[in-house]
Amino acid sequence: MNQQQHIRVVIADDQELVRAGFAMVIGSQADMEVVGQAGDGDQAVALAQELHPDVVLMDVRMPGMDGIEATRRITAMESAVSHPSDTPCCDAENADDAERVTRVIILTTFDLDEYVMSAINAGASGFLLKDTEPETLLPSIRTVYQGNAIIAPSATKRLIENMVEGKLAPTVRPGASGGNEAQYTDPELDELTEREREVLIEIAHGLSNQEIADKLFISLPTVKTHVAHILAKINARDRVQAVVFAYENGLVRP
């Protein structure tokens, strides 16, 4: 595997030993390399802008700029990164970097609901606890690199339960009604076809594309097409936001 095929990772954590541990695990993989390490949010943003890594592992609590704000700034760079013609680009290496999209996985010792929601709203593609085993961490990095989203199961369950119970502020846009009894509060829901609603429900149940295809007796490419249409219609960035949308609008219950 050549270097351009490596998943390029930046690790942002204020504890040097934590960074070293993650770097050792990631560096042991043939398809990954650690291209930079940051001790705070400012450094993380600077490295993301300079190196255009594929994935940033981001701690939440760091001195100065915290991980949530750093995530927000890094994900805000994506539109500029996706349009290399908007910025000077004078060689092939820079052109390759300009085409990269940097995705963020939040890593924290604090399994707190407000961090999960803040991370989602900031644009994070993943949320895992620092004690996540390498057997889970490494596939999660690959999943996020491929454009999908991951979130710690314990965080998902409590986030959804608290959101439905009204303990967390919903992410629906202004004008949508609240309350557990409210159904179909987002107008975007009416734009979904019946099949797309079925697929969205299965996404909210945690099924993969292949599992959805098997359950609904449709092909995998068809599922992928439905998922793309769903995300576009409900203005969701990824599957995590789609799950939140489904629960907020009463399609599924915890």
Buried (B, 14 or more C-beta within 10 A) or exposed (E): EEEEEBBBBBBBBBEEEBBEBBBEBBEEBEEBBBBBBBBBBBBBBBBBBEBBBBBBBBBBEBEEBBBBBBBBBBBEBBEEBEEBEEEEBEEEEEEEBBEBBBBBBBBBEEBBBEBBBBBBBBBBBBBBBBEBEBEBBBEBBBBBBEEBBBBBEEBBEBBBBBBBEEEBEBBBEEEBEEEEEBEEBBEBBEEBEEBBBBBBBBBBEEBBBEEBBEBBEBEEEBBEBBBEBBBEBBEBBBBBBBBBBBBBBBBBEB
